[in-house]
Amino acid sequence: MTCYDRRDLGLLLLRLGTGGVLAAHGTQKLFGWFGGHGLEGTGQFMESVGYSPGKASATAAGLAETGGGTLLALGLATPAAGAAAAGAMAGAAAVHTPNGFFAQEGGYEHAATLGLAAIGLAVAGPGRLSLDHVLGHVFDRGWMVPAALAATAAGTAVVVGARTRRMRAKKEGEQEALFQDVEGQ
C-alpha cells in the first residue's frame, strides 16, 4: 500500500471542497439545480449586471464553474481547471465589488475565496491522490500553470473590462436628481 503524506491528503480535501462548491454553483447556472435559475434566468441576471449577451455569459460562467470545479475535485488538468474557475470567480467578484468585501452585505468575499483557492490549487498542483498523478501529469506540466493563468487573466480582463464599460455607459445615461427631497424641510 502506498503511503500518502499530510500534504496529499490536505490537497485532496481542498480540491474536493473547492471543486465541489464550484461545480454545484455552476450547475445552478447551467441546469437550475440546487435552487438555481438555469440558463434563462441566469442569462437575464447576467445581462442586468452588464455581461452581454446574457445567455452566452451564463453558459461560459456555468461551464467554467462546473467544468473547472469537477476537474479540480478529480485532480485532473489542474492548471487549466484552477485557472478557469478563478476566471469565473473574478467575473463574479466584479459584480459584487461595489457592495464591499463581506458576503452578508452582498460583497465579493465568497467569489474571492473560491477564486484564490482555485489559483492556489493550480499553482500547488493536485497532489498524489489525483487523476493527474495517476496519468503521469500529462495535463499538469509546470509550463501549463503560467500559460493557463496568463490566458485566463487576459480573457477575464477583456470580459470584465467590456462589462465595466457597459456599466459606465449605462450609468452615464441616467440623470441624477437636481434636488434631493429632504423630509421636514
GROMACS elastic network, one bead per residue, 0.5 to 0.9 nm:
[ bonds ]
;  ai    aj funct       b0    kb
    4     7     6  0.80410   500
    4     8     6  0.61242   500
    4     9     6  0.71211   500
    4   128     6  0.73329   500
    4   129     6  0.78489   500
    5     8     6  0.54948   500
    5     9     6  0.65921   500
    5    10     6  0.87398   500
    5   128     6  0.89947   500
    6     9     6  0.50947   500
    6    10     6  0.59526   500
    6    11     6  0.84967   500
    7    10     6  0.50187   500
    7    11     6  0.60689   500
    7    12     6  0.85079   500
    7   127     6  0.73267   500
    8    11     6  0.51639   500
    8    12     6  0.61423   500
    8    13     6  0.86918   500
    8   126     6  0.77768   500
    8   128     6  0.57866   500
    8   129     6  0.61794   500
    8   130     6  0.89132   500
    9    12     6  0.50314   500
    9    13     6  0.62412   500
    9    14     6  0.86033   500
    9   127     6  0.79752   500
    9   128     6  0.86167   500
    9   129     6  0.72835   500
   10    13     6  0.51704   500
   10    14     6  0.61118   500
   10    15     6  0.84764   500
   10   127     6  0.87326   500
   11    14     6  0.50109   500
   11    15     6  0.59050   500
   11    16     6  0.84293   500
   11   121     6  0.76817   500
   11   124     6  0.85892   500
   11   125     6  0.82080   500
   11   126     6  0.62001   500
   11   127     6  0.60708   500
   11   128     6  0.88639   500
   11   129     6  0.82056   500
   12    15     6  0.50906   500
   12    16     6  0.60429   500
   12    17     6  0.85182   500
   12    73     6  0.76122   500
   12    74     6  0.86473   500
   12    75     6  0.79471   500
   12   126     6  0.71431   500
   12   127     6  0.71471   500
   12   128     6  0.86259   500
   12   129     6  0.63586   500
   12   130     6  0.74872   500
   13    16     6  0.51427   500
   13    17     6  0.60447   500
   13    18     6  0.84124   500
   13    73     6  0.86654   500
   14    17     6  0.52312   500
   14    18     6  0.58683   500
   14    19     6  0.79626   500
   14    73     6  0.83240   500
   14   117     6  0.79876   500
   14   121     6  0.80933   500
   15    18     6  0.53408   500
   15    19     6  0.54402   500
   15    20     6  0.78295   500
   15    69     6  0.83474   500
   15    71     6  0.89834   500
   15    72     6  0.55043   500
   15    74     6  0.75762   500
   15    75     6  0.70824   500
   15   117     6  0.86827   500
   15   118     6  0.83011   500
   15   121     6  0.72591   500
   15   126     6  0.74602   500
   16    19     6  0.52429   500
   16    20     6  0.55615   500
   16    21     6  0.83436   500
   16    69     6  0.85680   500
   16    70     6  0.86271   500
   16    72     6  0.72638   500
   16    74     6  0.75442   500
   16    75     6  0.88023   500
   17    20     6  0.51966   500
   17    21     6  0.61910   500
   17    22     6  0.85903   500
   17    73     6  0.74652   500
   18    21     6  0.53488   500
   18    22     6  0.61823   500
   18    23     6  0.85683   500
   18    69     6  0.69814   500
   18    72     6  0.76669   500
   18    73     6  0.73674   500
   18   114     6  0.65173   500
   18   117     6  0.69163   500
   18   118     6  0.71432   500
   19    22     6  0.51070   500
   19    23     6  0.59562   500
   19    24     6  0.84812   500
   19    65     6  0.84218   500
   19    66     6  0.83335   500
   19    68     6  0.71934   500
   19    70     6  0.56632   500
   19    71     6  0.72946   500
   19    72     6  0.51146   500
   19    74     6  0.82563   500
   19    85     6  0.87483   500
   19   114     6  0.89061   500
   19   118     6  0.80613   500
   20    23     6  0.51463   500
   20    24     6  0.60789   500
   20    25     6  0.84723   500
   20    66     6  0.87046   500
   20    69     6  0.60422   500
   20    70     6  0.67636   500
   20    72     6  0.83948   500
   20    73     6  0.64107   500
   21    24     6  0.52203   500
   21    25     6  0.60750   500
   21    26     6  0.85883   500
   21    65     6  0.88667   500
   21    69     6  0.72719   500
   21   114     6  0.84013   500
   22    25     6  0.50669   500
   22    26     6  0.61099   500
   22    27     6  0.86752   500
   22    64     6  0.87885   500
   22    65     6  0.51257   500
   22    66     6  0.61710   500
   22    67     6  0.86701   500
   22    68     6  0.74808   500
   22    70     6  0.78054   500
   22    85     6  0.73858   500
   22   114     6  0.75845   500
   23    26     6  0.50801   500
   23    27     6  0.62281   500
   23    28     6  0.87667   500
   23    62     6  0.84384   500
   23    63     6  0.88455   500
   23    64     6  0.87718   500
   23    65     6  0.55040   500
   23    67     6  0.68087   500
   23    68     6  0.73005   500
   23    70     6  0.56982   500
   23    73     6  0.88589   500
   24    27     6  0.52107   500
   24    28     6  0.65167   500
   24    33     6  0.79239   500
   24    34     6  0.74590   500
   24    65     6  0.81296   500
   24    66     6  0.68264   500
   24    69     6  0.82088   500
   25    28     6  0.53144   500
   25    29     6  0.69961   500
   25    33     6  0.87544   500
   25    34     6  0.82649   500
   25    36     6  0.81848   500
   25    62     6  0.77335   500
   25    65     6  0.67828   500
   25    66     6  0.71875   500
   26    29     6  0.52463   500
   26    30     6  0.62806   500
   26    31     6  0.84323   500
   26    61     6  0.71013   500
   26    63     6  0.65966   500
   26    64     6  0.74482   500
   26    67     6  0.81188   500
   26    69     6  0.82655   500
   27    31     6  0.53678   500
   27    32     6  0.65113   500
   27    33     6  0.57914   500
   27    34     6  0.77988   500
   27    36     6  0.76835   500
   27    38     6  0.78437   500
   27    62     6  0.64930   500
   27    63     6  0.83459   500
   27    65     6  0.80272   500
   27    66     6  0.60759   500
   28    31     6  0.57160   500
   28    34     6  0.59732   500
   28    35     6  0.66769   500
   28    37     6  0.63234   500
   28    38     6  0.59221   500
   28    39     6  0.85431   500
   28    42     6  0.85795   500
   28    62     6  0.77776   500
   29    32     6  0.58303   500
   29    33     6  0.78294   500
   29    36     6  0.60569   500
   29    37     6  0.61610   500
   29    39     6  0.55825   500
   29    40     6  0.86576   500
   29    41     6  0.81322   500
   29    42     6  0.58097   500
   29    43     6  0.84062   500
   29    58     6  0.64438   500
   29    59     6  0.74045   500
   29    61     6  0.78457   500
   29    62     6  0.53390   500
   29    63     6  0.87696   500
   30    33     6  0.79918   500
   30    36     6  0.84626   500
   30    37     6  0.82480   500
   30    38     6  0.50311   500
   30    39     6  0.52465   500
   30    40     6  0.89298   500
   30    42     6  0.83083   500
   30    58     6  0.74440   500
   30    59     6  0.64343   500
   30    61     6  0.88011   500
   30    62     6  0.54726   500
   30    63     6  0.74973   500
   30    66     6  0.84443   500
   31    36     6  0.75338   500
   31    37     6  0.76427   500
   31    39     6  0.67838   500
   32    35     6  0.62640   500
   32    39     6  0.73760   500
   32    41     6  0.86291   500
   32    42     6  0.88390   500
   33    36     6  0.53739   500
   33    37     6  0.78034   500
   33    38     6  0.74053   500
   36    41     6  0.83714   500
   36    42     6  0.80567   500
   37    40     6  0.70113   500
   37    42     6  0.56244   500
   37    43     6  0.88764   500
   38    41     6  0.56932   500
   38    42     6  0.58608   500
   38    43     6  0.81180   500
   38    58     6  0.86304   500
   39    42     6  0.51605   500
   39    43     6  0.55295   500
   39    44     6  0.83876   500
   39    54     6  0.88637   500
   39    55     6  0.61143   500
   39    56     6  0.86582   500
   39    58     6  0.61047   500
   39    59     6  0.66748   500
   39    62     6  0.85254   500
   40    43     6  0.50804   500
   40    44     6  0.62984   500
   40    45     6  0.87453   500
   40    54     6  0.85860   500
   40    55     6  0.65186   500
   40    58     6  0.84317   500
   41    44     6  0.51779   500
   41    45     6  0.63399   500
   41    46     6  0.86417   500
   41    55     6  0.85804   500
   42    46     6  0.59987   500
   42    47     6  0.85115   500
   42    54     6  0.75624   500
   42    55     6  0.71848   500
   42    57     6  0.88120   500
   42    58     6  0.58275   500
   42    59     6  0.88077   500
   43    47     6  0.61281   500
   43    48     6  0.85919   500
   43    51     6  0.86588   500
   43    52     6  0.86514   500
   43    53     6  0.77535   500
   43    56     6  0.72414   500
   43    57     6  0.68017   500
   43    58     6  0.51319   500
   43    59     6  0.79779   500
   44    47     6  0.51554   500
   44    48     6  0.62636   500
   44    49     6  0.88899   500
   44    54     6  0.58210   500
   44    55     6  0.70908   500
   44    58     6  0.87111   500
   45    48     6  0.50157   500
   45    49     6  0.64179   500
   45    50     6  0.87980   500
   45    51     6  0.86284   500
   45    54     6  0.72043   500
   45    58     6  0.86167   500
   46    49     6  0.53173   500
   46    50     6  0.63812   500
   46    51     6  0.50790   500
   46    52     6  0.70195   500
   46    53     6  0.79629   500
   46    55     6  0.74742   500
   46    57     6  0.66758   500
   46    58     6  0.64801   500
   47    50     6  0.52290   500
   47    51     6  0.50370   500
   47    52     6  0.52755   500
   47    53     6  0.63105   500
   47    55     6  0.78360   500
   47    57     6  0.81890   500
   48    51     6  0.73958   500
   48    52     6  0.86141   500
   48    54     6  0.79903   500
   49    52     6  0.87126   500
   49    95     6  0.68584   500
   49   163     6  0.80077   500
   49   167     6  0.76078   500
   50    53     6  0.86780   500
   50    54     6  0.81838   500
   50    95     6  0.86706   500
   50   162     6  0.83593   500
   50   163     6  0.50133   500
   50   164     6  0.74010   500
   50   165     6  0.87107   500
   50   166     6  0.60135   500
   50   167     6  0.58535   500
   50   170     6  0.89882   500
   51    54     6  0.57346   500
   51    56     6  0.88976   500
   51    57     6  0.61597   500
   51    58     6  0.85398   500
   51   159     6  0.78804   500
   51   160     6  0.81046   500
   51   162     6  0.80404   500
   51   163     6  0.55413   500
   51   166     6  0.83496   500
   52    55     6  0.78158   500
   52    56     6  0.75202   500
   52    57     6  0.64508   500
   52   162     6  0.88538   500
   52   163     6  0.76223   500
   52   166     6  0.88701   500
   53    56     6  0.56205   500
   53    57     6  0.61084   500
   53    58     6  0.86745   500
   54    57     6  0.50218   500
   54    58     6  0.60470   500
   54    59     6  0.85536   500
   55    59     6  0.61259   500
   55    60     6  0.86066   500
   56    59     6  0.50112   500
   56    60     6  0.61453   500
   56    61     6  0.85750   500
   57    60     6  0.51186   500
   57    61     6  0.60925   500
   57    62     6  0.83734   500
   58    61     6  0.51814   500
   58    62     6  0.58601   500
   58    63     6  0.84186   500
   59    62     6  0.50679   500
   59    63     6  0.59945   500
   59    64     6  0.84711   500
   60    63     6  0.52381   500
   60    64     6  0.61016   500
   60    65     6  0.85687   500
   60    88     6  0.82866   500
   61    64     6  0.51344   500
   61    65     6  0.60847   500
   61    66     6  0.84159   500
   61    85     6  0.86184   500
   61    87     6  0.86862   500
   61    88     6  0.55475   500
   61    89     6  0.86179   500
   61    91     6  0.83530   500
   61    92     6  0.89067   500
   62    65     6  0.51911   500
   62    66     6  0.58144   500
   62    67     6  0.80005   500
   62    88     6  0.83420   500
   63    66     6  0.51257   500
   63    67     6  0.53486   500
   63    68     6  0.74941   500
   63    84     6  0.89340   500
   64    67     6  0.53694   500
   64    68     6  0.52612   500
   64    69     6  0.76988   500
   64    81     6  0.80140   500
   64    84     6  0.53007   500
   64    85     6  0.55025   500
   64    86     6  0.86698   500
   64    87     6  0.78647   500
   64    88     6  0.61559   500
   65    68     6  0.52301   500
   65    69     6  0.55155   500
   65    70     6  0.81499   500
   65    81     6  0.89449   500
   65    84     6  0.73705   500
   65    85     6  0.52993   500
   65    86     6  0.86638   500
   65    88     6  0.65479   500
   65    89     6  0.82483   500
   66    69     6  0.52082   500
   66    70     6  0.59534   500
   66    71     6  0.84757   500
   66    85     6  0.83781   500
   67    70     6  0.52002   500
   67    71     6  0.60559   500
   67    72     6  0.84436   500
   67    81     6  0.72430   500
   67    84     6  0.82974   500
   67    85     6  0.81745   500
   68    71     6  0.52158   500
   68    72     6  0.60091   500
   68    73     6  0.85650   500
   68    78     6  0.84639   500
   68    80     6  0.75884   500
   68    82     6  0.62709   500
   68    83     6  0.78934   500
   68    84     6  0.57283   500
   68    85     6  0.51184   500
   68    86     6  0.87330   500
   68   118     6  0.87455   500
   69    72     6  0.50650   500
   69    73     6  0.61311   500
   69    74     6  0.86159   500
   69    81     6  0.69369   500
   69    82     6  0.78638   500
   69    84     6  0.88354   500
   69    85     6  0.66382   500
   69   118     6  0.85410   500
   70    73     6  0.51453   500
   70    74     6  0.62709   500
   70    75     6  0.84961   500
   70    76     6  0.86300   500
   70    81     6  0.82308   500
   71    74     6  0.50580   500
   71    75     6  0.58449   500
   71    76     6  0.50792   500
   71    77     6  0.66250   500
   71    78     6  0.68225   500
   71    80     6  0.88214   500
   71    81     6  0.57693   500
   71    82     6  0.84232   500
   72    76     6  0.63042   500
   72    77     6  0.77010   500
   72    78     6  0.58407   500
   72    79     6  0.88922   500
   72    81     6  0.58237   500
   72    82     6  0.66124   500
   72    85     6  0.88912   500
   72   118     6  0.78627   500
   72   121     6  0.78710   500
   72   122     6  0.85680   500
   72   126     6  0.77987   500
   73    76     6  0.78833   500
   73   130     6  0.85158   500
   74    77     6  0.89287   500
   74    78     6  0.87192   500
   74   126     6  0.86638   500
   74   129     6  0.89012   500
   74   130     6  0.60803   500
   74   131     6  0.61417   500
   74   132     6  0.83069   500
   75    78     6  0.57600   500
   75    81     6  0.87297   500
   75   125     6  0.82010   500
   75   126     6  0.51938   500
   75   127     6  0.78818   500
   75   129     6  0.77298   500
   75   131     6  0.53384   500
   75   132     6  0.57459   500
   75   133     6  0.80887   500
   76    79     6  0.86267   500
   76    80     6  0.89059   500
   76    81     6  0.76303   500
   76   126     6  0.77879   500
   76   130     6  0.68409   500
   76   131     6  0.52521   500
   76   133     6  0.84521   500
   76   135     6  0.88293   500
   76   137     6  0.85076   500
   76   139     6  0.69995   500
   76   140     6  0.77352   500
   77    80     6  0.56703   500
   77    81     6  0.59420   500
   77    82     6  0.84954   500
   77   122     6  0.88454   500
   77   126     6  0.89713   500
   77   131     6  0.85221   500
   77   132     6  0.65354   500
   77   137     6  0.81258   500
   77   138     6  0.81489   500
   77   140     6  0.55568   500
   78    82     6  0.58223   500
   78    83     6  0.83058   500
   78   118     6  0.89955   500
   78   121     6  0.71045   500
   78   122     6  0.53654   500
   78   123     6  0.85417   500
   78   125     6  0.64074   500
   78   126     6  0.63882   500
   78   132     6  0.74850   500
   78   139     6  0.73614   500
   78   140     6  0.60950   500
   78   145     6  0.84717   500
   79    82     6  0.53607   500
   79    83     6  0.61077   500
   79    84     6  0.86028   500
   79   119     6  0.81613   500
   79   121     6  0.76931   500
   79   123     6  0.69126   500
   79   125     6  0.73612   500
   79   139     6  0.79724   500
   79   140     6  0.62629   500
   79   141     6  0.82581   500
   79   142     6  0.87667   500
   79   144     6  0.61628   500
   79   146     6  0.83198   500
   79   147     6  0.86205   500
   79   148     6  0.61853   500
   79   149     6  0.76183   500
   80    83     6  0.50991   500
   80    84     6  0.60147   500
   80    85     6  0.85433   500
   80   122     6  0.73172   500
   80   139     6  0.84603   500
   80   140     6  0.84449   500
   80   144     6  0.75140   500
   80   145     6  0.74086   500
   80   147     6  0.87201   500
   80   148     6  0.53699   500
   80   149     6  0.76713   500
   80   152     6  0.87331   500
   81    84     6  0.52585   500
   81    85     6  0.62140   500
   81    86     6  0.85345   500
   81   118     6  0.78605   500
   81   122     6  0.72888   500
   81   148     6  0.87159   500
   82    85     6  0.52436   500
   82    86     6  0.60171   500
   82    87     6  0.85506   500
   82   115     6  0.81264   500
   82   117     6  0.82215   500
   82   119     6  0.53563   500
   82   120     6  0.78180   500
   82   121     6  0.63243   500
   82   123     6  0.83968   500
   82   148     6  0.85506   500
   82   149     6  0.83268   500
   83    86     6  0.50600   500
   83    87     6  0.60922   500
   83    88     6  0.86960   500
   83   115     6  0.85648   500
   83   118     6  0.69103   500
   83   119     6  0.61719   500
   83   122     6  0.67328   500
   83   145     6  0.82518   500
   83   148     6  0.59089   500
   83   149     6  0.52642   500
   83   150     6  0.86511   500
   83   151     6  0.85097   500
   83   152     6  0.60432   500
   83   153     6  0.82642   500
   84    87     6  0.51610   500
   84    88     6  0.64021   500
   84    89     6  0.87403   500
   84   118     6  0.85476   500
   84   148     6  0.81117   500
   84   149     6  0.83070   500
   84   152     6  0.65212   500
   85    88     6  0.52030   500
   85    89     6  0.62645   500
   85    90     6  0.86888   500
   85   114     6  0.80536   500
   85   115     6  0.65095   500
   85   118     6  0.62587   500
   85   119     6  0.81800   500
   86    89     6  0.50069   500
   86    90     6  0.61101   500
   86    91     6  0.86744   500
   86   111     6  0.86893   500
   86   112     6  0.85093   500
   86   114     6  0.72852   500
   86   116     6  0.68629   500
   86   117     6  0.81985   500
   86   118     6  0.57033   500
   86   119     6  0.61288   500
   86   149     6  0.87226   500
   86   152     6  0.81675   500
   86   153     6  0.89537   500
   87    90     6  0.50630   500
   87    91     6  0.64109   500
   87    92     6  0.87593   500
   87   115     6  0.73754   500
   87   149     6  0.86949   500
   87   152     6  0.59433   500
   87   153     6  0.68436   500
   87   155     6  0.80973   500
   87   156     6  0.57932   500
   88    91     6  0.51741   500
   88    92     6  0.63850   500
   88    93     6  0.87080   500
   88   111     6  0.86624   500
   88   115     6  0.78406   500
   88   156     6  0.79111   500
   89    93     6  0.59824   500
   89    94     6  0.85462   500
   89   110     6  0.87465   500
   89   111     6  0.50291   500
   89   112     6  0.66050   500
   89   113     6  0.87246   500
   89   114     6  0.68432   500
   89   115     6  0.51638   500
   89   116     6  0.87806   500
   90    94     6  0.62544   500
   90    95     6  0.89199   500
   90   111     6  0.70820   500
   90   112     6  0.71704   500
   90   115     6  0.67941   500
   90   156     6  0.72965   500
   90   160     6  0.82494   500
   91    94     6  0.52422   500
   91    95     6  0.68517   500
   91   111     6  0.86806   500
   91   156     6  0.69931   500
   91   157     6  0.89956   500
   91   159     6  0.78780   500
   91   160     6  0.61583   500
   92    95     6  0.53245   500
   92    96     6  0.65838   500
   92    97     6  0.87625   500
   92   108     6  0.75165   500
   92   111     6  0.61653   500
   92   112     6  0.86016   500
   93    96     6  0.50740   500
   93    97     6  0.58123   500
   93   107     6  0.78044   500
   93   109     6  0.79071   500
   93   110     6  0.83063   500
   93   111     6  0.54805   500
   93   112     6  0.64126   500
   94    97     6  0.53565   500
   94    98     6  0.80258   500
   94   108     6  0.76866   500
   94   160     6  0.71276   500
   94   164     6  0.85964   500
   95    98     6  0.72644   500
   95    99     6  0.86608   500
   95   107     6  0.86384   500
   95   108     6  0.78876   500
   96    99     6  0.56114   500
   96   100     6  0.72286   500
   96   101     6  0.81568   500
   96   103     6  0.86270   500
   96   106     6  0.62193   500
   96   109     6  0.86017   500
   96   111     6  0.85367   500
   97   100     6  0.54054   500
   97   101     6  0.68687   500
   97   106     6  0.85109   500
   97   107     6  0.58172   500
   97   108     6  0.55434   500
   97   109     6  0.89897   500
   98   101     6  0.86789   500
   98   106     6  0.87410   500
   98   107     6  0.72500   500
   98   108     6  0.86509   500
   99   102     6  0.79628   500
   99   103     6  0.85674   500
   99   105     6  0.62643   500
   99   106     6  0.55423   500
   99   108     6  0.75445   500
  100   103     6  0.82714   500
  100   105     6  0.71806   500
  100   106     6  0.74276   500
  100   108     6  0.67684   500
  100   109     6  0.84196   500
  101   104     6  0.89479   500
  101   105     6  0.78390   500
  101   106     6  0.80134   500
  101   108     6  0.51824   500
  101   109     6  0.52260   500
  101   110     6  0.88714   500
  101   112     6  0.89874   500
  102   105     6  0.56642   500
  102   106     6  0.67118   500
  102   108     6  0.64701   500
  102   109     6  0.52128   500
  102   110     6  0.80490   500
  103   108     6  0.61462   500
  103   109     6  0.53388   500
  103   110     6  0.62721   500
  103   111     6  0.89517   500
  104   107     6  0.70055   500
  104   109     6  0.89638   500
  106   109     6  0.85776   500
  107   110     6  0.78428   500
  107   111     6  0.87109   500
  108   111     6  0.54142   500
  108   112     6  0.59685   500
  108   113     6  0.85335   500
  109   112     6  0.52428   500
  109   113     6  0.61186   500
  109   114     6  0.87233   500
  110   113     6  0.52149   500
  110   114     6  0.62909   500
  110   115     6  0.85215   500
  111   114     6  0.53028   500
  111   115     6  0.59803   500
  111   116     6  0.85106   500
  112   115     6  0.50394   500
  112   116     6  0.59630   500
  112   117     6  0.84279   500
  113   116     6  0.52823   500
  113   117     6  0.61106   500
  113   118     6  0.85634   500
  114   117     6  0.51326   500
  114   118     6  0.61071   500
  114   119     6  0.86589   500
  115   118     6  0.51037   500
  115   119     6  0.62363   500
  115   120     6  0.85420   500
  116   119     6  0.50652   500
  116   120     6  0.59984   500
  116   121     6  0.85738   500
  117   121     6  0.61919   500
  117   122     6  0.86247   500
  118   121     6  0.51763   500
  118   122     6  0.62315   500
  118   123     6  0.87309   500
  119   123     6  0.62261   500
  119   124     6  0.85298   500
  119   149     6  0.80666   500
  120   123     6  0.51964   500
  120   124     6  0.59204   500
  120   125     6  0.81783   500
  121   124     6  0.50632   500
  121   125     6  0.54942   500
  121   126     6  0.65021   500
  122   125     6  0.54888   500
  122   126     6  0.76355   500
  122   140     6  0.88542   500
  122   145     6  0.64249   500
  122   148     6  0.88858   500
  122   149     6  0.84538   500
  123   126     6  0.89594   500
  123   142     6  0.88368   500
  123   145     6  0.62680   500
  123   146     6  0.85296   500
  124   127     6  0.80660   500
  125   132     6  0.88900   500
  125   140     6  0.74836   500
  126   129     6  0.73317   500
  126   130     6  0.60436   500
  126   131     6  0.84834   500
  126   132     6  0.71067   500
  126   133     6  0.77603   500
  126   140     6  0.86276   500
  127   130     6  0.62509   500
  127   132     6  0.83247   500
  127   133     6  0.70747   500
  128   131     6  0.83019   500
  128   132     6  0.80009   500
  128   133     6  0.53340   500
  128   134     6  0.77659   500
  129   132     6  0.85410   500
  129   133     6  0.69637   500
  129   134     6  0.81291   500
  130   133     6  0.53359   500
  130   134     6  0.64930   500
  130   135     6  0.87823   500
  131   135     6  0.60241   500
  131   136     6  0.85110   500
  131   137     6  0.81927   500
  132   135     6  0.51956   500
  132   136     6  0.62362   500
  132   138     6  0.69988   500
  132   139     6  0.65617   500
  132   140     6  0.64296   500
  133   136     6  0.51476   500
  133   137     6  0.53688   500
  133   138     6  0.86630   500
  133   140     6  0.86108   500
  134   137     6  0.74384   500
  135   138     6  0.63554   500
  135   139     6  0.82319   500
  136   139     6  0.83638   500
  136   140     6  0.84921   500
  137   141     6  0.62837   500
  138   141     6  0.64899   500
  139   144     6  0.79519   500
  140   143     6  0.84407   500
  140   144     6  0.65241   500
  140   145     6  0.77871   500
  141   144     6  0.53366   500
  141   145     6  0.73296   500
  142   145     6  0.58732   500
  142   146     6  0.79537   500
  143   146     6  0.61018   500
  143   147     6  0.64197   500
  143   148     6  0.87208   500
  144   147     6  0.50128   500
  144   148     6  0.57608   500
  144   149     6  0.83073   500
  145   148     6  0.53653   500
  145   149     6  0.61075   500
  145   150     6  0.84478   500
  146   149     6  0.51222   500
  146   150     6  0.57925   500
  146   151     6  0.83730   500
  147   150     6  0.52205   500
  147   151     6  0.60651   500
  147   152     6  0.84769   500
  148   151     6  0.52636   500
  148   152     6  0.60489   500
  148   153     6  0.84377   500
  149   152     6  0.51600   500
  149   153     6  0.59298   500
  149   154     6  0.85455   500
  150   153     6  0.50392   500
  150   154     6  0.61321   500
  150   155     6  0.85960   500
  151   154     6  0.52168   500
  151   155     6  0.62062   500
  151   156     6  0.84979   500
  152   155     6  0.50973   500
  152   156     6  0.58615   500
  152   157     6  0.83530   500
  153   156     6  0.51021   500
  153   157     6  0.59698   500
  153   158     6  0.86280   500
  154   157     6  0.51607   500
  154   158     6  0.63791   500
  154   159     6  0.88221   500
  155   158     6  0.52196   500
  155   159     6  0.62974   500
  155   160     6  0.85881   500
  156   159     6  0.51256   500
  156   160     6  0.58551   500
  156   161     6  0.80277   500
  157   160     6  0.53176   500
  157   161     6  0.56160   500
  157   162     6  0.83402   500
  158   161     6  0.51086   500
  158   162     6  0.61107   500
  158   163     6  0.86332   500
  159   162     6  0.52383   500
  159   163     6  0.62943   500
  159   164     6  0.86919   500
  160   164     6  0.60967   500
  160   165     6  0.86589   500
  161   164     6  0.50254   500
  161   165     6  0.62773   500
  161   166     6  0.86790   500
  162   165     6  0.51522   500
  162   166     6  0.62536   500
  162   167     6  0.86692   500
  163   166     6  0.50759   500
  163   167     6  0.61412   500
  163   168     6  0.86011   500
  164   167     6  0.51214   500
  164   168     6  0.61507   500
  164   169     6  0.85830   500
  165   168     6  0.51390   500
  165   169     6  0.61240   500
  165   170     6  0.85459   500
  166   169     6  0.51410   500
  166   170     6  0.61114   500
  166   171     6  0.85869   500
  167   170     6  0.50505   500
  167   171     6  0.61113   500
  167   172     6  0.85705   500
  168   171     6  0.50469   500
  168   172     6  0.60681   500
  168   173     6  0.86350   500
  169   172     6  0.50762   500
  169   173     6  0.63539   500
  170   173     6  0.52032   500
  170   174     6  0.67903   500
  171   174     6  0.52689   500
  171   175     6  0.82418   500
  172   175     6  0.74116   500
  175   178     6  0.86972   500
  176   179     6  0.88540   500
  177   180     6  0.66305   500
  181   185     6  0.84510   500
  182   185     6  0.60691   500
